[in-house]
């Protein structure tokens, strides 16, 4: 075999003779397995023994392009083109160089001109399609990939590319029409049924999607992608036990994945079987300890069970993976609040604000904790900042009233009280809950009574 003979030669430092075809086979082998250094050695030796071989020169050009040595590639390609101007590979490599230089329109022109000389144009159509994709010209890309399909209905790469073009154009209806037409001619294509199901799923036609995925796994009962999509569709139809069964099939067909474990866990949670859900969430984080979503699902499950110490442990795991996620900090703050760890809760809600989580709930929760801790000035600063974002919100105005009153700035407090009552009179009970001494203030009572008469 030429490859073993070549490798034996490399070990002994002897020089063996190979004919040009054998060198082509050796180089092709190394290119296919990604051993470019050995491919280069074979090309060098091959050209030393066969300096006029056009095919070996083209293989050298391919390696030069791979290494981004485009000037040398262009020079050598010009020499080859002078000898064989209509060689298929000359057009292909010329277009590849232009594509690498981001000259996609010129690459398309070269490829189109090659069609006059090439007997089997499928590869050229496919390359033209890819160049149009680089230009975000999805219609022309799709039309060229469609030509490939017409010649070879098993060309699944072109099929995927056609569907991708429809996806990028957000044209699910035409994608469905295309796939149904394709399936009329090639009804036993599990790939096409799978793609058709995805299109139906995208537009919420879950029964039709389910039927498509069913066909896909009937044709190929080892088609993992078909079972995964079928399970997702069953979830949408709230048929959670059937979804679980299909996810479990994927675990039997291939190595377990954190994704499948999580989906199974969520199905069990939807079936109100929280203990089994937690079991699968734990499997997910065991499979992929850096999957923060798994840790968050464990956090939420334990929170639902009021097991706040465990929830705190799991939310810390999530934050170790992604400490810039404000939703994680919000949950961290909430859990610490449940555990009466007020300083940690304050830290968490400040972190949320630092991460641009400016929801009113964050400001209100933070101010209320600071109020509880007796940090009145700090709480007031938080509420003033909140008012700059939320100008006409009773939750903020009532708290500003109470805080100013506590800090002996009665006139400011009463002004905010009037604002709050004008926005939402019924919500004034919050003063009694948060600021009982303020609620007993005679001027506060008088203003509330006046507004009560107006409201009636």
C-alpha positions as CSV (number, residue, x, y, z in Angstrom):
1,X,0.0,0.0,0.0
2,X,1.5,3.4,-1.0
3,X,0.8,5.1,2.4
4,X,2.6,2.3,4.5
5,X,5.5,2.3,2.0
6,X,5.8,6.1,2.3
7,X,5.8,6.0,6.1
8,X,8.3,3.2,6.1
9,X,10.5,5.4,3.8
10,X,10.2,8.3,6.3
11,X,11.4,6.1,9.2
12,X,14.5,4.8,7.3
13,X,15.4,8.1,5.6
14,X,15.7,6.1,2.3
15,X,14.1,7.5,-0.8
16,X,11.7,5.3,-2.6
17,X,10.2,5.9,-6.0
18,X,6.4,6.3,-6.4
19,X,4.5,7.1,-9.5
20,X,2.4,10.3,-9.6
21,X,-0.9,8.5,-8.9
22,X,0.5,6.9,-5.8
23,X,1.7,10.3,-4.5
24,X,-1.9,11.6,-5.2
25,X,-3.3,8.7,-3.1
26,X,-0.8,9.4,-0.3
27,X,-1.5,13.1,-0.2
28,X,-5.3,12.6,-0.3
29,X,-5.0,10.2,2.6
30,X,-3.2,12.7,4.8
31,X,-5.5,15.6,3.8
32,X,-8.5,13.5,4.7
33,X,-7.2,12.7,8.2
34,X,-5.9,16.3,8.8
35,X,-2.2,15.5,8.8
36,X,-1.1,18.4,6.7
37,X,2.6,18.3,7.6
38,X,2.9,14.8,6.1
39,X,0.8,15.8,3.1
40,X,3.3,18.6,2.5
41,X,6.2,16.2,2.7
42,X,4.5,13.9,0.2
43,X,3.8,16.9,-2.1
44,X,7.5,18.0,-1.9
45,X,8.9,14.6,-2.7
46,X,6.2,14.0,-5.3
47,X,7.1,17.1,-7.2
48,X,10.8,16.3,-7.0
49,X,10.1,13.0,-8.7
50,X,7.4,14.3,-11.0
51,X,8.0,18.0,-11.5
52,X,5.5,18.3,-14.4
53,X,2.6,16.7,-12.7
54,X,-0.4,19.1,-12.8
55,X,-2.3,17.2,-10.2
56,X,0.5,17.3,-7.7
57,X,1.0,21.0,-8.3
58,X,-2.8,21.5,-7.7
59,X,-2.4,19.6,-4.4
60,X,0.4,21.9,-3.4
61,X,-1.8,24.9,-4.2
62,X,-4.5,23.5,-2.0
63,X,-2.0,23.2,0.9
64,X,-0.7,26.7,0.3
65,X,-4.3,28.1,0.4
66,X,-4.9,26.2,3.6
67,X,-1.8,27.9,5.1
68,X,-2.9,31.3,3.8
69,X,0.1,31.5,1.6
70,X,-2.1,33.1,-1.1
71,X,0.6,34.9,-3.1
72,X,2.6,31.7,-3.7
73,X,-0.7,29.9,-4.4
74,X,-1.7,32.5,-7.0
75,X,1.8,32.3,-8.7
76,X,1.7,28.5,-8.9
77,X,-1.9,28.5,-10.1
78,X,-1.0,30.9,-12.9
79,X,1.6,28.4,-14.1
80,X,-0.9,25.5,-14.0
81,X,-3.5,27.6,-15.8
82,X,-1.1,28.4,-18.6
83,X,-0.8,24.7,-19.3
84,X,-4.4,23.5,-18.5
85,X,-6.7,26.6,-18.5
86,X,-9.9,24.5,-18.4
87,X,-8.9,22.1,-15.6
88,X,-11.7,21.8,-13.1
89,X,-9.3,22.3,-10.1
90,X,-7.9,25.5,-11.6
91,X,-11.4,27.1,-11.5
92,X,-12.0,25.7,-8.0
93,X,-8.7,26.8,-6.5
94,X,-9.0,30.2,-8.2
95,X,-12.5,30.7,-6.7
96,X,-11.2,29.4,-3.3
97,X,-8.5,32.1,-3.2
98,X,-10.9,34.8,-4.1
99,X,-13.3,33.6,-1.4
100,X,-10.5,33.7,1.1
101,X,-9.8,37.3,0.1
102,X,-13.6,37.9,0.7
103,X,-14.1,38.6,-3.0
104,X,-17.2,36.5,-3.2
105,X,-18.8,38.0,-6.3
106,X,-15.6,37.5,-8.3
107,X,-15.4,33.9,-6.9
108,X,-19.0,33.4,-8.2
109,X,-18.0,34.7,-11.6
110,X,-15.1,32.3,-11.8
111,X,-17.2,29.3,-10.8
112,X,-20.0,30.2,-13.2
113,X,-17.4,30.4,-16.1
114,X,-16.2,26.9,-15.2
115,X,-19.7,25.4,-15.9
116,X,-19.0,25.6,-19.6
117,X,-16.1,23.1,-19.2
118,X,-17.1,20.8,-16.4
119,X,-19.1,17.6,-17.0
120,X,-20.4,17.1,-13.4
121,X,-21.3,20.6,-12.1
122,X,-22.8,19.6,-8.7
123,X,-19.7,20.6,-6.7
124,X,-19.6,23.9,-8.6
125,X,-23.3,24.7,-7.8
126,X,-22.6,23.9,-4.2
127,X,-19.6,26.2,-4.1
128,X,-21.6,29.0,-5.8
129,X,-24.3,28.4,-3.2
130,X,-21.8,28.8,-0.4
131,X,-20.5,32.1,-1.9
132,X,-24.0,33.5,-2.1
133,X,-24.4,32.5,1.6
134,X,-21.3,34.6,2.4
135,X,-23.1,37.5,0.7
136,X,-26.3,36.8,2.7
137,X,-28.0,36.3,-0.7
138,X,-30.2,33.5,0.5
139,X,-32.4,33.3,-2.6
140,X,-29.6,32.7,-5.0
141,X,-27.8,30.4,-2.6
142,X,-31.0,28.3,-2.3
143,X,-31.5,28.1,-6.1
144,X,-28.0,26.7,-6.5
145,X,-28.3,24.2,-3.8
146,X,-31.6,23.2,-5.3
147,X,-29.8,22.3,-8.6
148,X,-27.6,19.9,-6.5
149,X,-30.7,18.2,-5.1
150,X,-32.2,17.8,-8.6
151,X,-29.1,15.7,-9.6
152,X,-28.7,13.8,-6.3
153,X,-31.7,13.5,-3.9
154,X,-29.3,12.0,-1.3
155,X,-27.3,15.2,-1.2
156,X,-28.2,16.0,2.4
157,X,-25.6,18.8,2.7
158,X,-27.5,20.7,0.0
159,X,-30.8,19.9,1.6
160,X,-29.7,21.3,5.0
161,X,-28.4,24.4,3.2
162,X,-31.7,25.0,1.4
163,X,-33.6,24.7,4.7
164,X,-31.0,27.0,6.3
165,X,-31.7,29.6,3.6
166,X,-35.5,29.4,4.3
167,X,-34.8,29.8,8.0
168,X,-32.7,32.9,7.5
169,X,-35.5,34.4,5.3
170,X,-37.9,33.4,8.1
171,X,-40.0,31.7,5.4
172,X,-41.3,28.6,7.2
173,X,-44.3,28.2,4.8
174,X,-42.1,27.9,1.7
175,X,-39.7,25.6,3.5
176,X,-42.7,23.3,4.3
177,X,-43.8,23.4,0.7
178,X,-40.3,22.6,-0.5
179,X,-39.8,19.7,1.9
180,X,-43.2,18.2,1.1
181,X,-42.4,18.3,-2.6
182,X,-39.0,16.7,-1.8
183,X,-40.7,14.0,0.2
184,X,-43.1,13.2,-2.6
185,X,-40.0,12.1,-4.6
186,X,-38.0,10.7,-1.7
187,X,-40.5,9.6,0.9
188,X,-38.0,7.5,2.9
189,X,-35.7,10.3,3.8
190,X,-35.5,10.6,7.6
191,X,-33.5,13.8,7.3
192,X,-36.2,15.5,5.3
193,X,-39.0,14.3,7.7
194,X,-36.9,15.7,10.5
195,X,-36.4,19.0,8.8
196,X,-40.1,19.2,8.0
197,X,-40.9,18.6,11.6
198,X,-38.6,21.4,12.7
199,X,-40.5,23.8,10.4
200,X,-43.9,22.8,11.7
201,X,-42.5,23.1,15.3
202,X,-41.3,26.7,14.5
203,X,-44.8,27.9,13.6
204,X,-46.6,26.0,16.4
205,X,-48.1,23.2,14.4
206,X,-47.1,20.6,17.0
207,X,-49.4,17.8,15.8
208,X,-48.0,18.0,12.3
209,X,-44.4,18.3,13.7
210,X,-45.0,15.2,15.8
211,X,-46.2,13.2,12.8
212,X,-43.1,14.2,10.9
213,X,-40.7,13.2,13.7
214,X,-42.6,9.9,14.0
215,X,-41.9,9.2,10.3
216,X,-38.2,10.1,10.8
217,X,-37.7,7.6,13.6
218,X,-39.8,4.9,11.9
219,X,-37.5,5.1,8.9
220,X,-34.4,5.1,11.1
221,X,-35.0,3.9,14.6
222,X,-31.5,5.0,15.7
223,X,-32.0,8.6,14.6
224,X,-31.2,10.5,17.8
225,X,-32.1,13.9,16.4
226,X,-35.6,12.6,15.5
227,X,-36.2,11.3,19.1
228,X,-35.0,14.6,20.6
229,X,-37.2,16.7,18.5
230,X,-40.1,14.4,19.0
231,X,-39.7,14.6,22.7
232,X,-39.5,18.4,22.6
233,X,-42.8,18.5,20.6
234,X,-44.5,16.1,23.1
235,X,-43.5,18.6,25.8
236,X,-45.3,21.4,23.9
237,X,-48.3,19.1,23.7
238,X,-48.0,18.6,27.5
239,X,-47.6,14.8,27.0
240,X,-44.7,14.7,29.4
241,X,-44.5,11.0,30.1
242,X,-44.2,10.3,26.4
243,X,-41.6,13.0,26.1
244,X,-39.6,11.3,28.9
245,X,-39.8,8.0,27.1
246,X,-38.3,9.5,24.0
247,X,-35.5,11.3,25.8
248,X,-34.7,8.0,27.5
249,X,-34.3,6.4,24.1
250,X,-31.7,8.9,23.2
251,X,-29.7,7.9,26.3
252,X,-29.8,4.3,25.2
253,X,-28.6,5.1,21.7
254,X,-25.7,7.3,22.6
255,X,-23.7,8.5,25.6
256,X,-25.8,10.4,28.1
257,X,-26.0,14.2,27.8
258,X,-26.7,16.9,30.3
259,X,-29.2,18.3,27.9
260,X,-31.4,15.1,27.9
261,X,-31.2,14.8,31.7
262,X,-32.3,18.4,32.1
263,X,-35.3,17.9,29.7
264,X,-36.3,14.8,31.5
265,X,-36.1,16.6,34.8
266,X,-38.3,19.4,33.6
267,X,-40.8,16.9,32.3
268,X,-41.0,15.3,35.8
269,X,-41.3,18.7,37.4
270,X,-44.3,19.4,35.1
271,X,-45.7,16.2,36.3
272,X,-45.4,17.5,39.9
273,X,-42.8,14.8,40.6
274,X,-40.2,17.1,42.1
275,X,-38.0,14.5,43.7
276,X,-37.5,12.6,40.5
277,X,-36.9,16.0,38.7
278,X,-34.1,16.8,41.2
279,X,-32.6,13.3,40.6
280,X,-32.2,14.0,36.9
281,X,-31.0,17.6,37.5
282,X,-28.2,16.1,39.6
283,X,-27.4,13.7,36.8
284,X,-27.1,16.7,34.5
285,X,-24.7,18.6,36.6
286,X,-22.7,15.4,37.2
287,X,-22.4,15.0,33.4
288,X,-21.5,18.6,32.9
289,X,-20.5,20.5,36.1
290,X,-20.1,23.7,34.2
291,X,-23.8,23.8,33.1
292,X,-25.1,26.7,35.1
293,X,-28.6,26.0,33.9
294,X,-28.6,22.7,35.7
295,X,-27.5,24.3,39.0
296,X,-30.2,26.9,38.6
297,X,-32.9,24.2,38.1
298,X,-31.7,22.5,41.2
299,X,-31.8,25.9,43.0
300,X,-35.4,26.5,41.9
301,X,-36.5,23.0,42.8
302,X,-35.1,23.3,46.3
303,X,-36.5,26.8,46.7
304,X,-39.9,25.3,45.8
305,X,-39.4,22.7,48.5
306,X,-38.5,25.5,50.9
307,X,-35.1,23.9,51.3
308,X,-33.3,27.2,51.4
309,X,-29.9,26.0,52.6
310,X,-29.7,23.6,49.7
311,X,-30.9,26.3,47.3
312,X,-28.2,28.6,48.6
313,X,-25.6,25.9,47.9
314,X,-26.8,25.4,44.4
315,X,-27.1,29.1,43.5
316,X,-23.5,29.6,44.6
317,X,-22.5,26.9,42.1
318,X,-24.3,28.7,39.3
319,X,-22.7,32.0,40.3
320,X,-19.2,30.4,40.3
321,X,-19.9,29.6,36.6
322,X,-21.5,32.9,35.6
323,X,-21.1,35.7,38.1
324,X,-22.3,38.3,35.6
325,X,-25.8,37.0,35.4
326,X,-28.2,39.4,37.2
327,X,-31.0,36.7,37.4
328,X,-28.7,34.5,39.4
329,X,-27.8,37.4,41.8
330,X,-31.5,38.2,42.1
331,X,-32.2,34.6,43.2
332,X,-29.2,34.6,45.5
333,X,-30.6,37.7,47.2
334,X,-34.0,36.2,47.5
335,X,-32.7,33.0,49.1
336,X,-30.5,34.9,51.5
337,X,-33.6,37.0,52.5
338,X,-35.5,33.8,53.3
339,X,-32.5,32.7,55.5
340,X,-32.4,36.1,57.2
341,X,-28.9,36.7,55.8
342,X,-29.7,40.4,55.2
343,X,-26.2,41.7,54.5
344,X,-25.7,39.0,51.8
345,X,-29.1,39.9,50.3
346,X,-28.1,43.6,50.2
347,X,-24.9,42.7,48.4
348,X,-26.9,40.6,45.9
349,X,-29.4,43.3,45.0
350,X,-26.6,45.9,44.7
351,X,-24.9,43.5,42.3
352,X,-28.1,43.3,40.3
353,X,-28.2,47.1,39.9
354,X,-24.5,47.1,38.9
355,X,-25.3,44.6,36.2
356,X,-28.1,46.9,34.9
357,X,-31.0,44.9,36.3
358,X,-33.1,48.0,36.9
359,X,-36.4,46.3,37.6
360,X,-38.4,48.2,40.3
361,X,-38.6,45.0,42.4
362,X,-34.9,45.1,42.9
363,X,-34.9,48.7,44.2
364,X,-37.9,48.1,46.4
365,X,-36.5,44.9,47.9
366,X,-33.1,46.5,48.5
367,X,-34.6,49.6,50.2
368,X,-36.9,47.5,52.4
369,X,-33.9,45.4,53.7
370,X,-31.9,48.6,54.3
371,X,-34.9,50.0,56.2
372,X,-35.1,46.9,58.3
373,X,-31.3,47.2,59.1
374,X,-31.8,50.8,60.1
375,X,-29.8,52.1,57.2
376,X,-32.2,54.9,56.5
377,X,-29.9,57.2,54.5
378,X,-28.7,54.4,52.3
379,X,-32.3,53.3,51.7
380,X,-33.3,56.8,50.8
381,X,-30.4,57.0,48.3
382,X,-31.7,53.8,46.7
383,X,-35.2,55.1,46.4
384,X,-34.1,58.4,44.9
385,X,-32.1,56.5,42.3
386,X,-35.2,54.4,41.6
387,X,-37.4,57.5,41.2
388,X,-35.1,58.8,38.4
389,X,-36.1,55.6,36.4
390,X,-39.7,55.2,37.6
391,X,-41.2,58.6,38.0
392,X,-44.8,57.9,38.8
393,X,-44.8,54.8,40.9
394,X,-46.7,54.6,44.2
395,X,-44.3,51.9,45.6
396,X,-41.5,54.5,45.4
397,X,-43.4,57.6,46.5
398,X,-44.8,55.9,49.7
399,X,-41.3,54.7,50.7
400,X,-39.8,58.2,50.0
401,X,-42.5,59.6,52.2
402,X,-41.6,57.2,55.1
403,X,-37.9,57.6,54.8
404,X,-37.9,61.4,54.7
405,X,-40.3,61.4,57.7
406,X,-38.0,59.1,59.7
407,X,-35.1,61.3,58.8
408,X,-37.0,64.4,60.2
409,X,-37.5,65.9,56.7
410,X,-41.3,66.2,57.2
411,X,-42.1,68.6,54.3
412,X,-40.3,66.4,51.8
413,X,-42.1,63.4,53.2
414,X,-45.5,64.9,53.0
415,X,-44.9,66.0,49.4
416,X,-44.1,62.4,48.5
417,X,-47.1,61.2,50.4
418,X,-49.4,63.5,48.3
419,X,-47.8,62.2,45.1
420,X,-48.3,58.6,46.2
421,X,-51.9,59.1,47.2
422,X,-52.7,60.7,43.9
423,X,-51.1,57.7,42.1
424,X,-52.7,54.9,44.1
425,X,-54.7,55.8,47.3
426,X,-55.4,52.1,48.1
427,X,-51.8,51.3,48.5
428,X,-51.3,53.6,51.4
429,X,-51.4,50.7,53.8
430,X,-47.7,50.1,53.0
431,X,-46.9,53.1,55.3
432,X,-48.5,51.3,58.2
433,X,-46.6,48.1,57.4
434,X,-43.1,49.7,56.9
435,X,-43.3,52.9,58.9
436,X,-45.8,52.4,61.8
437,X,-44.6,55.5,63.6
438,X,-45.0,57.6,60.5
439,X,-48.5,56.3,60.0
440,X,-49.4,57.7,63.5
441,X,-48.2,61.2,62.5
442,X,-51.2,63.6,62.7
443,X,-50.3,65.4,59.5
444,X,-50.0,62.1,57.7
445,X,-53.4,61.0,59.0
446,X,-54.9,64.3,58.0
447,X,-53.6,64.1,54.4
448,X,-54.8,60.5,54.0
449,X,-58.2,61.4,55.3
450,X,-58.5,64.3,52.9
451,X,-57.6,62.1,49.9
452,X,-60.1,59.5,51.2
453,X,-62.9,62.0,50.8
454,X,-61.8,62.9,47.3
455,X,-61.6,59.2,46.3
456,X,-65.1,58.6,47.6
